Amino acid sequence: MNRPSAQPGPEPALTDFLTAHQLAAPGEAARWTPLAGGVSSDLWRVDLPGRSLCVKRALAKLKVAADWQAPVSRNAYEWAWMRFASRHRPDSVPELLAHDPEAGLFAMAFLPPEHYPVWKAQLLDGEVRVETAAAVGELLGTLHAASAGDATLAAEFATDDNFHALRIEPYLLATAAAHPGLSDILQSLADRTATTHLALVHGDVSPKNIFVGPSGPVLLDAECAWYGDPAFDLAFCVNHLLLKSLVVPGHRADLLRSARVLTEEYVRCVTWEPRPTLEARAASLLPALLLARVDGKSPVEYFTDDRHRLFVRTAASALLRAPAATVADVLDAWASALGAPTEPGRGRPD
């Protein structure tokens, strides 16, 4: 649901999907515009007379340089996650229209970019609003709390194989292979994450998958949905704010503040386990995910300076070898390494 790109007309299976689910009448004119932005799916804006919608199809091989295969069944879990979110926070996902699990297709409302800007684009443009980060943290914590301890959801989203293929292997294990000196630490984090089952995890809470809507954040791309470790979602999102602090230096303080406030709002929602326990897991995962976005299978595309990669490797490796107790401690260590001020009232780490 981002910028359009050029591509030939739709396959018959796609138009058949619209008519089979009564989203378009037989023979009705439809303009299919491919949307760029993701590596794991094909995505189209479909313009019909007087209305528009969005169609998504999962890919078996992701569009990255590395050989990264993933089961297309994740499309059904994404649909199920969005149904769950719509029950608890209806404004947090697009309206759901139709799903064909066998074809790996679903349709949802198209959200116009003039009213639903992408958070990633805002951040990279220097439009950093702390209140947006706070709202993301609160939404994420609310959804985790709504799912925690739910045996039905745990059974529905027992997607350990999907999560391994989409997150554990390409992020943690691939990074372990690239850093033999850290492999034991990263393997231990991978094992712990894979065996922690506490709440329904989105798995890709990235600014590229968050629209800043008029009623609050809208979450997309829940292909990695898994009943597992909620600390993963928190660390995954904070990770992106830290990485962007390297490439948007004029707004570094606001990005670091956003990471801190997002964490604070999230932690307020944690009722399913002791808050320090969850924070410790998130704090130990965060440097692993930082390193993964440099040396894993999905490196961030906006690092064009090798100095940024070296900084991440140095800072993340130190935090992996001496884990911080809280996310705030990780943020302080990151700010100290950058030479940026720490949060008022907090000292610099030793």
N, C-alpha and C positions, 0 to 999 in steps of 0.2 A: 504494500500500500504506500509505496514511496514514488520515486520518479519514474516516468514511463521510458521505455526503450523500444527500438524497432525490432519486429519479428513477424514472420509470415502469419497468415490467418490461422484460426483455431482448428484443431483436429476434430473430426466428427464426434469423438467420444465426449468432447467438452460441450459441444452444442447439444448432444443427446442428454447430457447431465442436466442442463437447464430445462429442457422440455420434460424430462422424466419427473422432475420435482416441481413442475408447474411454476418455474421461475421465469419462463419465457414461453410464448405460444409457438406452435410449429410454424416455421417460416418467418418468424418475427425478426426484424433486422436487429443485429447485435454487433457492436464494435468492441473487439477484444484488444486491450492495450496491456502489454507486458509491463510489470512493475519491477524495478530493480531494488536491490538492497539486501537480499538474503543469499545464503550459499546452499541451503538445504531443501529448497522448494521452488517450484514454478508458481508465480503469482500473477493474476490478471485483474485489471479493472474492466468490468463489462458494462458498457453503456447500452441501455435499452430505451425505447421510447418513453420518456418521462421519468426514468429512474436509472440508478446505477447500483451495482453490487460488486463484490470481490470474490474471486474463486481461487482456491489454493490447492496445489497438488504436491505431495511429498516426492522427493527424488531418492533413488536407491544409492546413487553416488553423489556426494556433495561436491559443490563447485569450488574446490580448493586445490592447491598444487599437490598436496599429499594425497595418497590413496586412502580415502575415508569413505567407507561404506556404512550404511545404516538401514535398518528395516523400515519399509514404507508403512508398516502397521502403526508407526508413531502418529500418523495423521489421525487415527481414531482416538488416540489418547489425548491429542491436542484438543479435539472436539469435545471430549469428555471433560477435560480440565476447564474449558471455556464455559461449558454448561454448569459446572460446579461454581465457578466464579460468578456467573450471572445470577445464581440463586442467592448469593450472599452480598454481592456488590454489583447490581445490574449495570451501573455506569462504567464498570471497570473493564468491560470487553465489548466489542461490536455486537450488534444484534445478530443472532445466529439464524440462518435461513434453511439450509439443507445439507445433508451429509450422505455420501456414498462410500462406505468403508471398503468395499471390494475394489473400487477404482482409486481409492486413496484421495478422494476429492471432497471438499466442502465449500459452501458458500456462506458469506456473511455480508453485512451491510458495508458499503464503502463509506469511509469517513473522510470528508474533503480536507485536504492539507491546510487550507486557509483557516479552518476551525480546529484542526487537530495536528499541530506541528509535531515533528519528531523530536524527542528530547535530545537525542544525539546531535542533531543539526543545530539546535539551540546552543548546546554546550560548546561545540566546536566554533560557533560564531561568537562566543563570548557572552552569550545571553544566559547567565548563570543565576537562577533564582533559588535561594535556599528553601523557600516554601514549597517548590516543586519536589525537591528531594525529601522534605518532611512528609509530604503527601504520599510519595512512593513508599517510604518506610512504614508509614501507618497502614497503607493498603496491604502491603506484603505481610506484615505482622498479623493483620486481621484475618487474612485468608489462611495463613498457617494455623492460627488459633482455632478457626472454624473447622479445620480438618484434623487437628491433633487428636489422637486416641480413637479415631473412627475406623472400626474394623472393616466396615463395608468399603470405604474408600481404599483402605490398605489392600484389600483383595482386588478391587477394580484396577488399581494402579500398581500392581506388582510387576513393574516394568524394569526389573533389574537389568535385563539384557539390553534393552534400549538405552538405558542410562549409561551402562558401561560403554556401549558403542559410541554414544554421542558426547559423553562428558568424561568418564573415568579414564578411558584409553587415550583419546586425543589430547586431553588436557594434562592429566596427572602422570600417566604411564609413559606417554611420548616424551614428556619433559624429563622424566626420570632417565629415559634412555639417552637424552641429550646431555645430561649432567650426572655422570656416574658417581661423582663424589656426594651427590645428594639423593641418590637412587633409593637408599634405605628409608630415608625420611619421607620421600614422596610416595613410595610403595606403602608405607604405614598409613599415610593420610588417605591413600586410595582405598586401602582395606577398611579403615575405620568408616569412611564415608559410605562405602558400599554396604556395610552391615548395620548402619544406623537407620531405623525406620520409625519416624516419629510424627510426620505430618506430610501433607501433599505439597510437593516441591514443583515449582514451575520449571526451573532448570536453565532458563535463558533470560533472566531479568537484567537485560542490557538496555542502555538508553536508546539503542537502535530499534528496540521492540516496545518502546513506551511512547505513546502519544500524550501530549499535554492538552487534555480536553477541557471544555468549558466547565465540566462537573468534576474534574480531577483526572488523575492518570488513567490511561487505557492500556492494558497489557495485551500483547500479541505474542504469537510464535511460541506456544507452549508444547512444542514437539517433544521436548525432553521430560514431560510430566512424569512424576515418579513419587511413590510414597516412600520417602526416605528422610534425609537429613536436612531440616530447614536452614541450618547454618550455611549450607551451600548457597542458597539463594541470596542471603545477606552478603556473604563474602563476594559472590559473583558480581553483584551490583556495585558495591563499594569499590571493587577492583577497577571498574571502568572510570570512576571519578578520579581515582589516583592516576591512572594512565593519562587521562586528559589534562591533568595538572602539569604534565611535562610539555604538552604542545600548545597550551593556552596560558602561557606564563603570566599574562596581564591579569588573569582572573584566578590565579593559583589559590589565593586565600579563600575566595568564595567557593572554589571546588573542594578544598579541604574542609571548609565549614559545612558544605553540603553533605560530604561523606559522614561527618560527625553527627549532624542532625538527623540524617536518614537512619543511622544506627540507633540513635537515642529514641526516635519515634518507634522504630521496630521493636526494640527491647522492651518498651513499655507494654507491648502486646503479649509478651512471652509469659504464659501461665502454665504450659504443659510440662515444664522442667525448670530447675533452678536457672535463673538468668546467667549467673557466672559460668555455668557449665556450657550453655549454648555459646556464649561469647568466646570462651576459650577455643571451642571448635572453629568458630568463624575466624578468630584471630590467627589460628595456625593454618587454615586453608587459604587465607588471603594472600600471603606471599607466594604460595604455590601457584595460585591462579595468575598472579602478576607475572611470574616467570613463564607460565604457560602461554601467555599472550605475546611472548618474544620467541620462545623456543619450542612450543608445542605445535600442533597441526593447524592451528588457526591464529597465526600472528596478526596483530592489529595492523590495519592497512595505513594508518596515518603516522606511523613512525618512519620518517624519512631520514633521520639523523642517527648514525650509529652510536652517538653519545647517549641517546635516549635508551637504546637497548643495553648499553653497558651500565647505565645507572640502574635500570631495573634488575639486571643480573646481580649487581653488587648489593643493592638494598634488599632484594628478595632473598638472596642466599644467606645473608646475615640473619634475617628474621626466621628463616627455616632452621638454621643451626641453633638459634637462641629464641624459641617461640615467645611471643608476647602473650600476656594473660587476657587482654581485652583488645577490641578493635581500636579503641581510643589510643591504646599504647602503640599499635601499629601506625596509626595516623601521626602520632608524635614522632616516631622514629623516621617516618617518611619525610615529614616536615623538617626535621633536624638534618637529614641527609641533603635535602634541597636547600638548606639554609634559610627556610621560611620560618616565620614565627609559629610557635605552638599556640594552642588554644589559650586565651587569657585565663589565668588562674591555674594553669598546668605547667609544671616544670618540664624542661627538656629531659629526654631519657638519658640514662647513664651511657 
